[in-house]
Amino acid sequence: MGNTQVKRHRTKLLPEMEGPIARAYARGRRTEPQLVQYRESAEMLAADLAEGADVLEVAPGPGFFSVELARTGRCKVTGLDVSRTFVELAREYAKEQGVTVDFRRGDVAAMPFVDGSFDFLICQAAFKNFADPVDALDEMHRVLRPGGVALVQDLSKSTTDAELDAEVARMHLGPVATFTTVRTLRGLRRRAYTPEQFKATVAESKFRTCEVTPDGIGLEVRLRKE
């Protein structure tokens, strides 16, 4: 698929994440195993950040990862999500946990931040949902400081059914949750990117180049602002 086609055919296919849908999603992500995973991932990421770094999480949802990242004390964290419900839930969770995170509502393709606001940016499991991926990448580039890094982690279109099934099995969910999760991931895979498609999309953006690394059923894409 050419990079122009990737951009033109990117649409939001799922129901808008607001109200009951967003709250149900948040409840499903707030299990103890999930929170432990967020905590461990945040600690690993924070260890590689400069002390006092300004970090932006794009599409943090209910904010669990952002809160764990801020809890490390190594960085100042901001979260930006288009969902009013998610922003509300994330603010409530941060307050409950006694952790400071600046959660704001906004569109990744038109971020409410001045140029060069952040040292590091992370976007997890959301990039495939962006209607205008090149515009989103350009905005990520704009809000980063020179030398800043953006890390995008998302499902890979190249993932097989067997790999999806094995990944979900490792989550140790119940039968109903296992069926639902597998079905959801297979649906999401249809609008995910292959490594080649992601590189082609990045080539249209101000980043121009990126490093793409397969990571389980997903991709880890690292972009640097020169």
Long-range contacts (C-beta under 8 A, 24 or more apart in sequence): 1-197, 1-200, 2-200, 3-197, 3-200, 3-201, 3-203, 3-204, 4-204, 6-133, 6-193, 6-197, 6-200, 6-201, 7-132, 7-133, 7-134, 7-201, 7-204, 10-128, 10-130, 10-131, 10-132, 10-133, 10-191, 11-131, 11-191, 12-129, 12-131, 13-187, 13-191, 14-129, 16-83, 17-61, 17-83, 17-85, 17-86, 18-83, 18-84, 18-85, 19-85, 22-61, 22-62, 22-83, 22-85, 22-86, 22-89, 23-85, 23-89, 25-61, 25-62, 26-61, 26-62, 26-86, 26-89, 29-61, 29-62, 29-64, 30-62, 30-64, 33-171, 33-172, 34-64, 35-64, 35-68, 38-64, 38-65, 38-68, 39-68, 39-71, 41-65, 41-68, 42-68, 42-69, 42-71, 42-72, 43-68, 43-72, 45-69, 45-122, 46-72, 46-74, 46-75, 47-74, 49-74, 49-75, 49-119, 49-120, 50-119, 52-76, 53-119, 53-120, 54-78, 54-117, 54-118, 54-119, 54-120, 55-118, 55-119, 55-120, 55-121, 55-122, 56-80, 56-113, 56-117, 56-118, 56-120, 56-121, 56-122, 56-143, 57-121, 57-122, 57-123, 57-124, 58-108, 58-121, 58-122, 58-123, 58-126, 58-136, 58-140, 59-108, 59-123, 59-124, 59-125, 59-126, 59-129, 60-86, 60-90, 60-103, 61-86, 61-90, 61-126, 62-86, 62-89, 62-90, 62-93, 63-89, 63-90, 63-91, 63-93, 63-94, 63-101, 63-103, 64-93, 65-124, 66-90, 66-94, 66-101, 66-103, 67-93, 67-94, 67-97, 67-99, 67-101, 70-94, 70-99, 70-100, 70-101, 71-97, 71-99, 75-120, 76-102, 77-101, 77-102, 78-102, 78-103, 78-104, 78-113, 78-118, 79-103, 79-104, 80-104, 80-105, 80-106, 80-108, 80-111, 80-112, 81-105, 81-106, 82-106, 82-107, 82-108, 108-136, 108-139, 108-140, 109-135, 109-136, 109-139, 110-135, 110-139, 111-139, 111-142, 111-143, 113-143, 114-143, 115-142, 115-143, 116-143, 116-144, 116-145, 116-146, 116-148, 117-143, 117-145, 118-143, 118-144, 118-145, 118-148, 119-144, 119-145, 119-148, 119-149, 120-144, 120-148, 120-149, 120-150, 120-151, 121-148, 121-149, 121-150, 121-151, 122-150, 122-151, 122-152, 122-153, 123-150, 123-151, 123-152, 123-153, 123-154, 124-152, 124-153, 124-154, 125-153, 125-154, 125-155, 126-154, 127-152, 127-154, 127-193, 128-154, 128-155, 128-188, 128-191, 128-192, 128-193, 129-191, 133-201, 134-201, 134-204, 134-205, 137-201, 137-202, 137-204, 137-205, 137-206, 137-207, 137-223, 138-205, 138-206, 140-207, 140-223, 141-205, 141-206, 141-207, 141-223, 141-225, 142-206, 144-225, 145-225, 146-225, 146-226, 147-224, 147-225, 147-226, 148-224, 148-225, 149-222, 149-223, 149-224, 149-225, 150-207, 150-222, 150-223, 150-224, 150-225, 151-220, 151-221, 151-222, 151-223, 152-219, 152-220, 152-221, 152-223, 153-215, 153-218, 153-219, 153-220, 153-221, 154-192, 154-193, 154-218, 154-219, 154-221, 155-185, 155-188, 155-189, 155-192, 155-217, 155-218, 155-219, 156-189, 156-192, 156-193, 156-194, 156-195, 156-214, 156-217, 156-218, 156-219, 157-189, 157-190, 157-192, 157-193, 157-194, 157-197, 158-194, 158-195, 158-214, 159-189, 159-192, 159-217, 159-218, 161-186, 163-216, 163-217, 164-189, 164-217, 167-216, 167-217, 185-217, 193-219, 195-219
